[in-house]
Amino acid sequence: MTAHSQEHAEFKAVLGELDAAFAAGDAAAFGALLADDTQVMWNDRETIVGRQAVHDAFAGLFSAVDTSEWRPDHHTIEVYADGAYVMSDFTETLRPADGGHAVRVRGRAVFFWRRTEIGWRLTRLLTARSAPDEEVI
């Protein structure tokens, strides 16, 4: 295995950790993969800036809805010496914790990562809907 393919495999494992944390609604595991200066541009909301603010936003999401039906298609994964980006399409079904009707969301996301002394950390996430939400009964 070449050094580049080794780096690519290591990065894909970290990306898998992020996906698993999101699907499990595990705010601590999700937050552990954030850089201190992480920014999230989430649909039509204000940009969320900073590790703690991003962690708190996702913790709120995870407590409000079940995210276990997160289905990403990471169709572009580019890894460089100390940076990486991922372009994805996704489908997720968000089931409210209070038992209300679920919503199926189709969207796109771009993830930017930086390698730090403690490993790969997510620095930017841009996400938006690519189709109208669908109510799931």
C-alpha atoms as an extended CHARMM CRD file, in Angstrom:
* protein
*
       137  EXT
         1         1  MET       CA              0.0000000000        0.0000000000        0.0000000000  PROA      1               0.0000000000
         2         2  THR       CA              1.4100000000        3.4160000000       -0.9310000000  PROA      2               0.0000000000
         3         3  ALA       CA              1.6820000000        6.2260000000        1.6020000000  PROA      3               0.0000000000
         4         4  HSD       CA             -1.0970000000        8.1230000000       -0.2010000000  PROA      4               0.0000000000
         5         5  SER       CA             -3.4670000000        5.1450000000       -0.1850000000  PROA      5               0.0000000000
         6         6  GLN       CA             -2.6580000000        4.6000000000        3.5070000000  PROA      6               0.0000000000
         7         7  GLU       CA             -3.5650000000        8.2540000000        4.2650000000  PROA      7               0.0000000000
         8         8  HSD       CA             -6.7520000000        7.8800000000        2.2160000000  PROA      8               0.0000000000
         9         9  ALA       CA             -7.7480000000        4.7350000000        4.1260000000  PROA      9               0.0000000000
        10        10  GLU       CA             -7.0310000000        6.3910000000        7.4810000000  PROA      10              0.0000000000
        11        11  PHE       CA             -9.0970000000        9.4100000000        6.4970000000  PROA      11              0.0000000000
        12        12  LYS       CA            -12.0070000000        7.2560000000        5.3020000000  PROA      12              0.0000000000
        13        13  ALA       CA            -12.0030000000        5.5390000000        8.7020000000  PROA      13              0.0000000000
        14        14  VAL       CA            -12.3470000000        8.9280000000       10.4300000000  PROA      14              0.0000000000
        15        15  LEU       CA            -15.1250000000        9.9150000000        8.0270000000  PROA      15              0.0000000000
        16        16  GLY       CA            -16.8430000000        6.6580000000        8.9780000000  PROA      16              0.0000000000
        17        17  GLU       CA            -16.5190000000        7.6350000000       12.6510000000  PROA      17              0.0000000000
        18        18  LEU       CA            -18.2730000000       10.9450000000       11.9340000000  PROA      18              0.0000000000
        19        19  ASP       CA            -21.0780000000        9.1810000000       10.0570000000  PROA      19              0.0000000000
        20        20  ALA       CA            -21.4700000000        6.6370000000       12.8650000000  PROA      20              0.0000000000
        21        21  ALA       CA            -21.5730000000        9.3570000000       15.5340000000  PROA      21              0.0000000000
        22        22  PHE       CA            -24.2070000000       11.2860000000       13.5720000000  PROA      22              0.0000000000
        23        23  ALA       CA            -26.3600000000        8.2010000000       12.9740000000  PROA      23              0.0000000000
        24        24  ALA       CA            -26.0790000000        7.2260000000       16.6480000000  PROA      24              0.0000000000
        25        25  GLY       CA            -26.9020000000       10.7430000000       17.8240000000  PROA      25              0.0000000000
        26        26  ASP       CA            -23.6880000000       10.6750000000       19.8430000000  PROA      26              0.0000000000
        27        27  ALA       CA            -22.8470000000       14.3260000000       20.4980000000  PROA      27              0.0000000000
        28        28  ALA       CA            -19.6560000000       13.5010000000       22.4180000000  PROA      28              0.0000000000
        29        29  ALA       CA            -18.2160000000       11.3370000000       19.6190000000  PROA      29              0.0000000000
        30        30  PHE       CA            -19.3230000000       13.8650000000       16.9840000000  PROA      30              0.0000000000
        31        31  GLY       CA            -17.8110000000       16.7520000000       18.9510000000  PROA      31              0.0000000000
        32        32  ALA       CA            -14.5140000000       14.9120000000       19.3790000000  PROA      32              0.0000000000
        33        33  LEU       CA            -13.9730000000       15.1710000000       15.6050000000  PROA      33              0.0000000000
        34        34  LEU       CA            -14.4350000000       18.9480000000       15.4430000000  PROA      34              0.0000000000
        35        35  ALA       CA            -11.6260000000       21.4740000000       15.1470000000  PROA      35              0.0000000000
        36        36  ASP       CA            -11.6290000000       24.4220000000       17.5620000000  PROA      36              0.0000000000
        37        37  ASP       CA            -12.4930000000       26.7550000000       14.6690000000  PROA      37              0.0000000000
        38        38  THR       CA            -15.1690000000       24.5760000000       13.0530000000  PROA      38              0.0000000000
        39        39  GLN       CA            -17.9000000000       26.3920000000       11.1350000000  PROA      39              0.0000000000
        40        40  VAL       CA            -21.2090000000       24.9400000000       10.0040000000  PROA      40              0.0000000000
        41        41  MET       CA            -23.3730000000       26.5070000000        7.3170000000  PROA      41              0.0000000000
        42        42  TRP       CA            -26.6270000000       24.6460000000        7.8100000000  PROA      42              0.0000000000
        43        43  ASN       CA            -29.4140000000       25.3470000000        5.3000000000  PROA      43              0.0000000000
        44        44  ASP       CA            -30.9990000000       28.7370000000        5.9680000000  PROA      44              0.0000000000
        45        45  ARG       CA            -29.6160000000       29.2000000000        9.4930000000  PROA      45              0.0000000000
        46        46  GLU       CA            -26.8770000000       31.5400000000       10.6680000000  PROA      46              0.0000000000
        47        47  THR       CA            -23.3610000000       30.1370000000       10.4280000000  PROA      47              0.0000000000
        48        48  ILE       CA            -22.4020000000       28.3020000000       13.6080000000  PROA      48              0.0000000000
        49        49  VAL       CA            -18.8290000000       29.0820000000       14.6430000000  PROA      49              0.0000000000
        50        50  GLY       CA            -16.5580000000       27.2820000000       17.0970000000  PROA      50              0.0000000000
        51        51  ARG       CA            -16.2560000000       23.7710000000       18.4020000000  PROA      51              0.0000000000
        52        52  GLN       CA            -18.5030000000       24.2500000000       21.4330000000  PROA      52              0.0000000000
        53        53  ALA       CA            -21.2370000000       26.0520000000       19.4870000000  PROA      53              0.0000000000
        54        54  VAL       CA            -21.2430000000       23.3650000000       16.7740000000  PROA      54              0.0000000000
        55        55  HSD       CA            -21.2470000000       20.6170000000       19.4030000000  PROA      55              0.0000000000
        56        56  ASP       CA            -24.1720000000       22.2600000000       21.1850000000  PROA      56              0.0000000000
        57        57  ALA       CA            -26.1440000000       22.6730000000       17.9460000000  PROA      57              0.0000000000
        58        58  PHE       CA            -25.7450000000       18.9990000000       17.0780000000  PROA      58              0.0000000000
        59        59  ALA       CA            -26.4580000000       17.9120000000       20.6580000000  PROA      59              0.0000000000
        60        60  GLY       CA            -29.7320000000       19.8300000000       20.3770000000  PROA      60              0.0000000000
        61        61  LEU       CA            -30.5250000000       18.1400000000       17.0710000000  PROA      61              0.0000000000
        62        62  PHE       CA            -29.7150000000       14.7150000000       18.5010000000  PROA      62              0.0000000000
        63        63  SER       CA            -31.9710000000       15.2690000000       21.5150000000  PROA      63              0.0000000000
        64        64  ALA       CA            -34.8520000000       16.4560000000       19.3070000000  PROA      64              0.0000000000
        65        65  VAL       CA            -34.7650000000       13.8040000000       16.5700000000  PROA      65              0.0000000000
        66        66  ASP       CA            -33.5590000000       10.2780000000       15.8860000000  PROA      66              0.0000000000
        67        67  THR       CA            -30.8510000000       10.5340000000       13.2130000000  PROA      67              0.0000000000
        68        68  SER       CA            -30.2530000000        6.7890000000       12.8480000000  PROA      68              0.0000000000
        69        69  GLU       CA            -31.4660000000        6.7710000000        9.2400000000  PROA      69              0.0000000000
        70        70  TRP       CA            -28.5270000000        8.8770000000        7.9980000000  PROA      70              0.0000000000
        71        71  ARG       CA            -27.5260000000        7.5750000000        4.5600000000  PROA      71              0.0000000000
        72        72  PRO       CA            -24.6240000000        9.4980000000        3.0310000000  PROA      72              0.0000000000
        73        73  ASP       CA            -23.1700000000        8.9090000000       -0.4120000000  PROA      73              0.0000000000
        74        74  HSD       CA            -19.6440000000       10.3140000000       -0.2180000000  PROA      74              0.0000000000
        75        75  HSD       CA            -19.0190000000       10.4480000000       -3.9520000000  PROA      75              0.0000000000
        76        76  THR       CA            -15.9170000000       12.6520000000       -3.8750000000  PROA      76              0.0000000000
        77        77  ILE       CA            -13.1650000000       12.1770000000       -1.3040000000  PROA      77              0.0000000000
        78        78  GLU       CA             -9.9260000000       14.0940000000       -1.8530000000  PROA      78              0.0000000000
        79        79  VAL       CA             -7.0750000000       13.7590000000        0.6390000000  PROA      79              0.0000000000
        80        80  TYR       CA             -3.9290000000       15.8850000000        0.5780000000  PROA      80              0.0000000000
        81        81  ALA       CA             -0.9810000000       16.1270000000        2.9750000000  PROA      81              0.0000000000
        82        82  ASP       CA             -2.8070000000       17.9690000000        5.7560000000  PROA      82              0.0000000000
        83        83  GLY       CA             -6.2450000000       18.6320000000        4.2890000000  PROA      83              0.0000000000
        84        84  ALA       CA             -9.1890000000       16.8140000000        2.8050000000  PROA      84              0.0000000000
        85        85  TYR       CA            -12.6170000000       17.5260000000        1.4470000000  PROA      85              0.0000000000
        86        86  VAL       CA            -15.6500000000       15.3520000000        0.8790000000  PROA      86              0.0000000000
        87        87  MET       CA            -18.6450000000       16.0460000000       -1.3630000000  PROA      87              0.0000000000
        88        88  SER       CA            -21.7500000000       14.0600000000       -0.5480000000  PROA      88              0.0000000000
        89        89  ASP       CA            -25.3880000000       13.5550000000       -1.3090000000  PROA      89              0.0000000000
        90        90  PHE       CA            -27.4710000000       12.2480000000        1.5520000000  PROA      90              0.0000000000
        91        91  THR       CA            -30.8700000000       11.0210000000        2.5760000000  PROA      91              0.0000000000
        92        92  GLU       CA            -31.9340000000       11.0530000000        6.1870000000  PROA      92              0.0000000000
        93        93  THR       CA            -35.1840000000       10.3940000000        7.9550000000  PROA      93              0.0000000000
        94        94  LEU       CA            -35.5170000000       12.5320000000       11.0470000000  PROA      94              0.0000000000
        95        95  ARG       CA            -37.9040000000       11.0380000000       13.6120000000  PROA      95              0.0000000000
        96        96  PRO       CA            -38.9530000000       13.4520000000       16.3650000000  PROA      96              0.0000000000
        97        97  ALA       CA            -38.2190000000       12.2930000000       19.8990000000  PROA      97              0.0000000000
        98        98  ASP       CA            -41.7430000000       13.3470000000       20.8970000000  PROA      98              0.0000000000
        99        99  GLY       CA            -43.2530000000       10.8250000000       18.4720000000  PROA      99              0.0000000000
       100       100  GLY       CA            -44.4890000000       13.2520000000       15.8060000000  PROA      100             0.0000000000
       101       101  HSD       CA            -44.3240000000       12.6050000000       12.0690000000  PROA      101             0.0000000000
       102       102  ALA       CA            -40.9100000000       11.9040000000       10.6230000000  PROA      102             0.0000000000
       103       103  VAL       CA            -39.4150000000       13.9340000000        7.7840000000  PROA      103             0.0000000000
       104       104  ARG       CA            -37.2730000000       12.5330000000        4.9710000000  PROA      104             0.0000000000
       105       105  VAL       CA            -34.5930000000       14.9940000000        3.9280000000  PROA      105             0.0000000000
       106       106  ARG       CA            -32.5410000000       14.8190000000        0.7650000000  PROA      106             0.0000000000
       107       107  GLY       CA            -29.5270000000       17.0600000000        0.6240000000  PROA      107             0.0000000000
       108       108  ARG       CA            -25.9520000000       17.7570000000       -0.2440000000  PROA      108             0.0000000000
       109       109  ALA       CA            -22.9810000000       18.3700000000        1.9990000000  PROA      109             0.0000000000
       110       110  VAL       CA            -19.3800000000       19.4340000000        1.6470000000  PROA      110             0.0000000000
       111       111  PHE       CA            -16.9960000000       18.6020000000        4.4950000000  PROA      111             0.0000000000
       112       112  PHE       CA            -13.5630000000       20.2140000000        4.8890000000  PROA      112             0.0000000000
       113       113  TRP       CA            -11.0220000000       18.5300000000        7.1400000000  PROA      113             0.0000000000
       114       114  ARG       CA             -7.5800000000       19.3800000000        8.5020000000  PROA      114             0.0000000000
       115       115  ARG       CA             -4.9980000000       16.9920000000        9.9060000000  PROA      115             0.0000000000
       116       116  THR       CA             -3.8360000000       18.1670000000       13.3240000000  PROA      116             0.0000000000
       117       117  GLU       CA             -1.3820000000       16.7590000000       15.8290000000  PROA      117             0.0000000000
       118       118  ILE       CA             -4.2830000000       14.7530000000       17.3330000000  PROA      118             0.0000000000
       119       119  GLY       CA             -5.7050000000       13.5230000000       14.0240000000  PROA      119             0.0000000000
       120       120  TRP       CA             -8.2090000000       14.6050000000       11.3910000000  PROA      120             0.0000000000
       121       121  ARG       CA            -10.6570000000       17.2870000000       12.5020000000  PROA      121             0.0000000000
       122       122  LEU       CA            -13.6850000000       18.7060000000       10.7020000000  PROA      122             0.0000000000
       123       123  THR       CA            -13.2060000000       22.4240000000       10.0180000000  PROA      123             0.0000000000
       124       124  ARG       CA            -16.1340000000       23.3410000000        7.7460000000  PROA      124             0.0000000000
       125       125  LEU       CA            -19.4610000000       21.7720000000        6.9060000000  PROA      125             0.0000000000
       126       126  LEU       CA            -21.7980000000       23.2090000000        4.2980000000  PROA      126             0.0000000000
       127       127  THR       CA            -25.1420000000       21.4870000000        3.9390000000  PROA      127             0.0000000000
       128       128  ALA       CA            -28.4030000000       22.2200000000        2.1460000000  PROA      128             0.0000000000
       129       129  ARG       CA            -31.5670000000       20.5090000000        1.0060000000  PROA      129             0.0000000000
       130       130  SER       CA            -31.6130000000       19.2870000000       -2.5900000000  PROA      130             0.0000000000
       131       131  ALA       CA            -35.3460000000       18.5160000000       -2.6890000000  PROA      131             0.0000000000
       132       132  PRO       CA            -38.4430000000       19.3930000000       -0.6560000000  PROA      132             0.0000000000
       133       133  ASP       CA            -38.7840000000       17.5210000000        2.6350000000  PROA      133             0.0000000000
       134       134  GLU       CA            -41.1750000000       14.5650000000        2.5890000000  PROA      134             0.0000000000
       135       135  GLU       CA            -43.4150000000       13.6850000000        5.5140000000  PROA      135             0.0000000000
       136       136  VAL       CA            -43.0670000000       10.0280000000        6.5320000000  PROA      136             0.0000000000
       137       137  ILE       CA            -45.9000000000        8.3880000000        8.3840000000  PROA      137             0.0000000000
